[in-house]
Amino acid sequence: MSHPVAPFDLTGNVAFVPGGYGGIGAAIARALARHGAEVVIAGRDAEKAEALAKEMRDEKLAASGIEMDAHSVASIRKAVDAVATLRGHLDILVNCVGIQREQPLLDVTEDAYDEVYEVNLKAAMFLGQAVARHQVATARGGHHVHLLSVRAHLGLRDRGYSAYCSTKGGLVMLVKQHAMELARHRITVNGVAPTVVRTEMARHWLDNPATRTQILDRIPLGRVAEPDDVVGPTLLFCAPAGAFVTGQILYVDGGITASQ
C-alpha cells in the first residue's frame, strides 16, 4: 500500500530560482523554502541574490545566492552546474527571468529586440536544457516552471510590445515542447502567466491614474495581482499535488484571458 504524500511538501528538494530576487521571484523563493525546499537564488547581481538568501536564512529557511547572467548561456550553464554539483541534485527550476524594452513597432531596434529575445526566450531554453541534463542523469524526475505573462496570449493595444509579446508567446511553445521531450524522464514543464503584478516593475503603470484605471477596468476581478497570487499556482507545478500536470500554461490574470 502506498503512503499518502503531503501535496505541497518539498522537503529534500533543491530549487533553483533565477531572477529570484525580483518582486515575484522573492515571493516564490520564500514559499518554496517554507514548504521544505533548499532554495538557490540566482541573478546578475550576486549581492542582491545573497542578500535575499541571508534574509531567508535569518527566517530559518534554507537559501543561498549565486551569480548568473541570463544574457550568457555560458553563465547559465556554470551556475546550474555549480548548484547541481554542490547539492548533488537539482529538482526544481523556477525561471523568473524576464525583461521588457518598450518600443513602438515602427521604432523597434535590432539591439533591443535581440536583448529581449536573449533574456526572455533563449535563456529559458538553455536554463531548461542545463537543469534537465542533471535531472536526466540522476533519474530523480523534477519540475520546471517558467514565468510568462498574459502577453503570451494577448497583444496590447497602442503600446510597443512586439519584442515582449513575441518572446513570451514563443515561451508557450517552448514549455510544451520541453514537456513532451522530458515526460519520459518524469520531469514536468509548465508555465505561470500573470497579468500586472504589484511590484517595482509595475510601479510606472500603477502610479499613473490613467493607466491604473485602464488596467483595473479590464480585469474582471477588479484588482491587479499581488506577488502572493502567483505563488500558489507556481507551488502547484513544483509539488506532488501537480505531478500529473505538464505542458500547461496557467493564466493568473483575474479573468482577462477568459473575457478577451
N, C-alpha and C positions, 0 to 999 in steps of 0.2 A: 504494500500500500504506500503510495506517495504521500509525503508530508506536505501540509499546506505551506505556501510561501507567502510571506508578508508582501502585499502587492507593490509597495513602494520602498522596500528595503534595499539599499545599495551597499550594504556592508561588504567589505572585501573588494570593492570595485575601485579602479583608478580611472578618474575622469579628467580629460584634457580639454580645457576651455580657452581656445584662442579668442582674443577680443573680450576676455573675461573681466576686465576692469572698467568697461563701459557701464552705463546705467542698467541695461537689460542683462548684460553678461555678469555683472556683480550679483544681481538678484539670483540668477541661475546658479552661479558658483556656490553661493551660500546655501541654497536649497539642496543642491547635490550633496554638500558636506553634511548638512543637518540630517540627511537621510542615510548617512553612513559612508559615503564615498570619500576617498582621498582625492582632493582636487588640485590640479596643477593649472594655474592661470598663466596665460601666455599673451604677450603683446610686444609691440615695437619698443615701448618704454618699460624696460626691465624694472626700474624703480617703482613705477606705478603698480606693476604686477606684484612685486614683492610687498609693497605697502598694503595692498588689499589682503594678501596672504597673511601678513602679520596681524592685521585686524581680526582675521578669521581665527588665527591660532590663539589670539587673546580671548576669543569666544569659545575656546576649547574645540575648535574644528580643525580637521586635518587639511592643511593647504600649504602650497608653496608657489613661488613665482618663477618664471623663466622668460628669457627674451626670445621673440620670434617676429620676424618681419614678413608680413603677408605678401609683400611685393616680390619676395625672393623664394623660389622653390628650394634652393639650397638651404636657406634659413628654416623653412618649414620642415624639411627632412631632418635637419640637425636637431631641432627642438623635439620632434616626435621621437627620434631615435634615442635622444638623451632620456626622455621620460620613460620609455619602454625598457631601456637598459637598466636604469636606476631602480625602477619599481618591479621589474621582472615581467610585467604585463601591462596592457593598456586596454581597458574595457569599454570606455565611453568617450566619444568625441562629441562635443557641442560647439559647433562653429558659429561664433557670434561676430565674426569679422564682417565689415561692410562699410563702404563709403559712398558718398554722392557728390558729384560735381555738376551742379545745375547749370545747364546752358540751353538756350532755345535752339531748336533744330537747325535753323539757318546759320547758327554761330558755333555749332559743336566743333571742337578742335580734336585733332587726332590724338594729341598727348593726353587730354582729359579723358577721352573715351577709352584709350588704352589703359589708363590707370584704374578706372572704374572696373573694366573687364578683368584686369590683373588681380584686383583685390576681391571683387565680388564673385567671380566665377572661376578663374584659373586657380586661385588659392584654394577654393573649395574642392576642386578636382584633385589637387595634389595633397591637401590635407587628408581627404578620404583615402587616397592611394597609400600614403605613408602609414596611416593608422591601420588600414586593412592589411597591409603586409605583415605587421606584427601580430594582428589578430588571427590571421590565417595560419601563421607559423606556430602560434601557441595553441590553436584549436580550442579556444575558450568561448568562441562566439563573441558577441558585442553589439554595440549600438552606436549609430551615427545620427546626429541631429543637426540640421543646418537651419539657421535663422534666415527667413526670406522677408517678404512684405506682401501686402495686398497688391502692390505694384507688379508682382509676378503674374497677376491675373487681370488687372485693370490698368488702362492708361490713365493719365492725369491731365485734365483739360487745362490748356493755356499755361502750362509750366514746362520747363526744359528738362524733361526726364527721360530722354532717349537712351542714354547710357544706363541709367539705373534700372528702368523697366526691362530693357532687353537682357541685362545680365541676370536680374532676378528671375525673369521668365526662363532663361536658359538653365538656371539652377533647378527649376522644377523638373526638367527632363534629366538633369544630372542625378538628382535624387532617385528618380525612377530607375534609371539605368544602373546606378550603383547598387540599388536594392536588388535588381534582378541578378547581377553578377555575384553578389555576396550572399544571397539567400542560402545557397548550398552549404555555406560555412556558418550558418546560424548567426549571421550579422544582419541586423535590421538597419534600414536607412530611411529617415523621414525628414520632413520639413515643418517648421512652425512659422506662420506668416502673419504677423500682427499688422494692424493699422497704426496710426500715430500713437506712440507711447510717450508718456510724460517723463522725458529725460532731458539732459542738457542739449542733445542733438535736436530736439523738437522745440526748444525754447523760442526760437525765432517765429515759429508758427503760432504758438500758444500765447505769446506776449503781445501779438498783434491782434486787436479786436476783430478786424475784418476777416483774417484767415482763421482765427479761432471759431468765429461764428460759422464760417463755411464748413469747417471740419465737423463741428457738433451737429450741424443741420443734416449732414449726410450719413451720420452714424445712427442707426435705428435705436440702439440702447442709450443714446443721448450723452455719451461721455467718451473721452479718449481712454486708451488703455493705461493702466499703471504697470510698472515692471513686474509686480507680482501676478498680474493677469497672464503673463507669458510663461511664468514658472510652472504652473500646473500641467499645461499641455506638453512642455518640454520634459518634465519628470515622467509623464506617461510613456513617452517614447524611449526613455532610458531605463525603465524599471520592469520588473516581472509583469506588472499589470498590462504592459503594452507589447508583450513578447510575440504576439501573433499579428502585429500590425507592421507592415513595411511598404515602402514605395508611396507613402501618403503625404499630402500637404494639408495641415490643419490651419485654417484661417481664423486667427484670433482677432476678430475685427468688429465686434458689436453688431454684426449683421450686414455689413456693407456688401459683401460679395453675394449674399442671398437676395439683395434688393437692386443690384445694378448689373 
